Amino acid sequence: MVFERIVFRSSKTNRYSVTALTAAILSRLSIDVLEAKSLEEILQLPVAGTVVAYSFMSFDFEQVATEIDVLSRSGYTVITGGPHASANPRQLLEVGAHYVFIGDGEQNIVHFLSQSQLPEEKIYDGISERVNLDDFPAVCEQKKLFMPIEISRGCSFSCGYCQTPRLAGKIVRHRSIDAIVEAQKTMVKHGKTVARFITPNAFGYGSKNGVTPNPEVIDELLYKVKVAGAKEIYFGTFPSDVRPESVTPEVLKVIKKYVNHDYIVIGAQSGSNRILKMIQRGHTVEQVEQALEVLAEQGFYAKVDFIFGFPFETREDVEETFKFIERIVKRYHAKIHAHTFMPLPGTPLWDVGPGQLKDFHYKFLGRLAAQGILDGYWLKQQTLAQKVAKLAIKDVAGKLPSINSVE
């Protein structure tokens, strides 16, 4: 192999991807896998035989680009992946990255590291050829890297603000129950007895479309995870949120037997049907309320996600959302999780401009926060939205598969 070691530039936002990629690499190759929390740590490593890897979100682009420039000028080989790289691979090459990985990264990074000489191809396509989740471990026992177990990847919806279906594909793939249980057993062996999961829609696990619940499969999954030694199970909470149309009495009766929480995280995003249609959410306000009604009947309450500051929303749209929130807080004791819209590269809404909160947003959200029924990083995200808006340029990857392609 050309490389003796790979070092991941770790951050607060890429822990899950670094764990998954490290697990994939060490399951196939004998190579040193390191993590660095700063550029200075990387620069202490020898240039020869070292490849530096970045997996990052769009709002980290400026810092990543600066570090890539330093590393490439110093002679290091630099590779990149993740949501932003998948949306704008050419942009990463222009700022000095030597290779870019788009889409699923496990198989391609193993292939890249196993070659006996540096390849000529600069962009590795993990979009046209998706990985089977069971082909790679969900956790990395060698490095004792554990995280919520990824049980599904991909999303069949096309929400205009979301990079997930572009990064992970529109065909939902599920990790098998046997593989999930093995990962849980490994974690329990190391004293990790809390079971959490990563999935775009928890109640869609085991279904063909990732939406319509399969209660029998979910029952089997949670039962076997518990038997594997999990003392606490969290299913339908971050990072395994739930779409409103997937909430049914049957699936709630199943999870109620196993979970250690009395709430479910629901993605609503707006209380205006006009906005929901514009952002291609695929559900209505009425379906959100119906989901909350079913939750209440089964003894759960909801933590509901909303996005504020869409550049194309009207004051009427905002007032509809405010009134909807007031209703579900009063009627269902819902809690609210607030976001500010960010125009992420590679998404249909990349070019509409950054989310901007008005005085009436601050007044309403501030009142909810004072009442203890609102949380979220909406204030910080408004600043991040300004940064991301400057970077939202169209992908120019030529004949490469588009990140927006339907799979």
N, C-alpha and C positions, 0 to 999 in steps of 0.2 A: 504493500500500500504506500501511497505517496505521503500520507499523514500518520504521525505518531500519536497525535492528540487532537481533540476538538474541544474548544472552550465556548460555552454558551454565555453570552452577556445576559445575566439574569436581572429581572426587575419585578416590581410588584404586580405587573399585569401579564407576565408571561410564564408564571410558575407552572400552570397546567400543561402548556405546550412543551416546555423544557423537560418536564417529567416524562411525558409521553414519548418524546423523541429520544431521550436518554435510554428509556426502557427498550425502545425499538433497536437502537444501536447496539446496546450491550447484549441483547438477545441473539445477535447474529455475528458480532465482530469482537475481536480482542484489540481494543484501542482505549487509550486514556480519555475519559470524558470528564471535563472540569466545568465549574461554574465560576464566573467572575462578577462581582457586584460593582466594579468600577473599571474604567478604561486603564487606570494605572496598574491594576492587577494583571491585565492582559499584556501590557507592555513589558512586564517582567519575565514573560515566557519567551523561549527561543523562537525566532522567526521560522527557522527551518522545521518542517514537520508539523506546524501548527495551523489549524483552520479555525477561524473565529465565526461563530454563528449568532445571528440576530433574528429573533421572532418578535414582532412588535405590532402595536396598534398605530393607527394613523396619527393620533395626537402626539406620539413620541418621535415622529419623523425627523424633526429638526435636530434633536439631540443625537439620534442614531446616525443621521447623515454626517454630522460633525465628527463623530467617532470613526465612522467608516473611512472618511477622508484621511484621518490621522493614521489609521491602521494600514490602509492600502499604500500610503506613502512610506510607511515603515517597512513594507515588504510582506506583511501578513496576507494570507488568502482569506477573503471574507465572503461568507454566504449569508443570504437573508431569506426569510419566509414569513408566513403569517398573513393577517388580513390586508395590510397595506401593500406588502410585496405582491400578493396575489392580484390586487387591483391595478397596480402600476409597476409591473416588473421592469420595464425599460427605465423608469425613473430611478430605480435602485442601481441599475448598471451605470447610469449617467453620473451618480454621485460617488461611484468608486467600488461598489460591490462587484465581485468577480463572477458570482453565480447566484441565481434567484430561483427559489422553489415556490411554485404556485399550487394552491389546493392542498391535498393530502401530502404530508411530508415524509411519513415513516419509510416507505419502500424506496423512495428516491434518495433520501439521505444515506441509507444503508448502501445503495448502489454507488452513490458518489464516493463515499469513503472507502469502498472496497476496490476501487480501480487502481491499477498499477502506474498510471500516469494521468496528468491533468487532462480532463476532457475538453473538447472543443466547444460542445454545446454550452450555452450560457444560461438557458432557462429550462428548468426541469418541470415537466407537466404532470401535476398530480390532480388534474381536473378530468382529462379524458379517461384516465385509468385510475379509478378509485380503489382504496385498499379495503380488504376484508378486516374488520376490527379484530376478529379472532386470531388473525395472523400475527398480532403483536400484543405483548402484555400491557395491561392497563396500569400497572404500577411497576416501580423499579426497585426490586429487593436488594440488588447489589449496592446501590447507592442510598438505600433506605429513603427513597423518594416516594411518598404516598400522597394521594390526593383523592377527591371525590372520583368515583369510578365512572368513566365515560361509557354509558350504556347504549347511546344512540348518537348517530352523526348524520347531519343533513336535515333539510327542512323543505317540505313540499310547497310552502307559501313563498310569496315574493314581496314581503313588506318593504316598502320603498326606502326605509332608513337603515335596513339591516344588512350586514355583510355576510351573515351566516350561510344563506343559500348559495351565495356566490363563492364563498371559501370552501364550504363543505358539501355542496351539491344539493340538488332538489330531490334526489332519491334518498329516502331515509333508510339508513342501515343500522341494524341492531347488533350489539355484542350478545353472544349466546349466554344463557343463564349459567351454564357450566363454567364458562370463562369468567363471568362476573363473580361467581362463588369462589373460584380459585384465587382471584385477586383479593377477595374479602378474607379468605383464610390466611393469605400471606400477610395482610395487614394485622389481623388478629394475633398472629404469631409474634408480631413486633409491638404488641400492646395497643394497637389502633382498633378500638372496638366500636367506634361510631361509623355508621354507614351513611354516606352521602353520595349523590350521583350527579353526573353531568349529562344533560340532554336538552334539546330545544323544547321538548314537551313531554314531561314525565308520564302523563296519562296516555300517551301514544306509544309507550314501549310495547314492543311485540306485535304492533298492528302493521298492516300492509302499507297504509298511507301515512303513518305517524300521527294520526289525529283520532280516529275512531278507537276508543278504548277496547282492550282485550283483557277483561278482568281476570280471566283464568290464568293467563300468562303472568300478569302482575302479581297475582296471589302466589303463584309458584316461585317467582323471583324473590319476593319479600320473605316468604317462609324459609327458603333455602339460605338466604342471606342471614336470617336470624339463627338458623341451625348452625351456620358456619361460625357463629360466635359474636355476631354483632349485638351489642347490648343496647344501642340506641340506633334507630333508623329514621332518616329524614328523606321524605319522598314527596315532591310537589312543593319544595322550598328551594331557595337559591342554592346551587346553580341548576336546579331541575324544575324550572317554572312550568306553568300549565296554561294552555290555551283555553279560553272560556267554553268553546264548543266541545271540549273533551271532558267536561265535568258532568258526570252522570251519577245517579244514586248507587248504581251497581259498583262502580270503581271506588267510590268513597267508602262503601261498606267494606270493601276488601282492605284498603289501606288503613282504615281505622283500627283494624286488628293488630297492626304492626308498628305504626309510626309513633314517635315521641313528640308530636306537635299537634296543635288544634287549629292551625291556620294553613291556608294554601296560597301560594303566590300566583296571581292571575295577571296576565298581560291584557290590559284594556287599551291603553295609549291615548284614547280620546273619548269624550262624551258627546262628540258630534258625529253623526253618521256621514255627513259630507266629508269630514276630514278622514274618517276611517276608510271611505271609498277612495279618496285621493292618495292615501298612503298604502293602499292595497292590502289592508289588514286581513280581509277575508271573513270578517264577522261584523255584526252590528252591535250597537249599544244595547239593544234589547237582549241579545244573546249573553252579553256580559252580566246584565242584571239577572237573567234566568240562572246563570251559573252561581251567582251569589245566593240566590234563593235556594237552590239545591244544596249548596254548602251549609247554609243555616239549618236546613231541615235535617242534615246529617251531623250537626254538632260542630261544624267548622266555621271559622270566619275567614275573610280574605284580606290579604295584603295586595293592593292593586297598583300596577304600574301605569303611570301616565307620562306622556311626553308633552312638554309645553314649549311655546315659542316658535311653532312652525311659521316660516315667513309668509305662507299663503293663507294662514288662518285669519278669519275675520273676528271682530269683537263679538259677533253673535255666536260663532263657533266656541269661543272662549267661555262665554256666559253659559252656553249649553253644557260645557264640560264642568264648570263650577257648580251648576245646579245638580248635575248628575252626581258629582262627588258628595255634595251636601246630602243628597238623598240616600246614597248607599252607606254613608257614615252613620246617618240617623237610623236607617231601617235595618242595616245588617252589621253595624259596628265595624265597618271596614277600616283598615288603615291604608294610608296612601304612600306610595313610593314615587318620588318626583324625579324626572329627568328633563334636561334642556336638549332640544333637538340639535344633533350634530350632522352635517352633510358629509357622510363618509364616502371616500373614493370607492368606485366600483358598484355603488348602489344607484337605483333610478333617481334618487333625490340628491345626487352629489352636487348638482349645480344650481340649487335653488337659494343658496345663501345660508349663513349661520342662523341658529336660533337666537332670538332676541326677546328677552323678557321685558314687559312693560310695568309701569307702576301698579296697575291692577293685578298683575301676576304676583308681584312682591307682597302686596297687601293681603291677597287671598292665601297664598302659600305660607306667609309669615303667621297668619292667624291659625292655620292648621298646625303648624309647627309648635306654636305656643300652647295649643291644646294637647300636644303629645300624640297626634295622630298622623304626622307626616315625617318622613325622613328621605334621604337620598342626597346625591351630590349635584343637585341642580344648579347651585351657585357656581361651583367649580366648572361644571360642564359648559356654562355660558362662555367662560374664558377659553376653554378648549375648543368650543365650536368656532370661535374666531380664528384660532390657529389652523384647524382642519380645513376651513373654508378656503384658505389660501393654497391648499395642496390638492384640492379636489379637481384634478385634471383627468381628462379621458385617457384610458389605456391605449397605448400605441404598439401593442404586441404583434402587429402584423397578422400573420396567418395562424398564430397561436389561438387555441380555444378561448373564447371570451369568458370572462368571469361572470357575465350575465347570461350565459347559455343555459338553456333548459335541459336538465339531464334526467 
